[in-house]
Amino acid sequence: MPELDDADKAVLIALLKVTIAADRFPMSPRIRRFKAILAKLDPPRRASEPLPPPKPPGELSAAFRKKRRR
């Protein structure tokens, strides 16, 4: 298996993305295989958004306040 440098990987990633987007049958075995290869070359990045801080014990949630208004 030959090692690819970053430029080669970028070209392959771009080609796969264009091919997947332009295909008429997105659930075909060929496109599913391309998506699997793309996931290996360019794994999706997780959002590094922190969770909100916990609420103080006495504060009601927005959903509970809305329910209580009824």
Rosetta blueprint (number, residue, H / E / L):
1 M L
2 P L
3 E L
4 L L
5 D L
6 D H
7 A H
8 D H
9 K H
10 A H
11 V H
12 L H
13 I H
14 A H
15 L H
16 L H
17 K H
18 V H
19 T H
20 I H
21 A H
22 A H
23 D L
24 R L
25 F L
26 P L
27 M L
28 S L
29 P H
30 R H
31 I H
32 R H
33 R H
34 F H
35 K H
36 A H
37 I H
38 L H
39 A H
40 K H
41 L H
42 D L
43 P L
44 P L
45 R L
46 R L
47 A L
48 S L
49 E L
50 P L
51 L L
52 P L
53 P L
54 P L
55 K L
56 P L
57 P L
58 G L
59 E L
60 L L
61 S L
62 A H
63 A H
64 F H
65 R H
66 K H
67 K H
68 R H
69 R H
70 R L
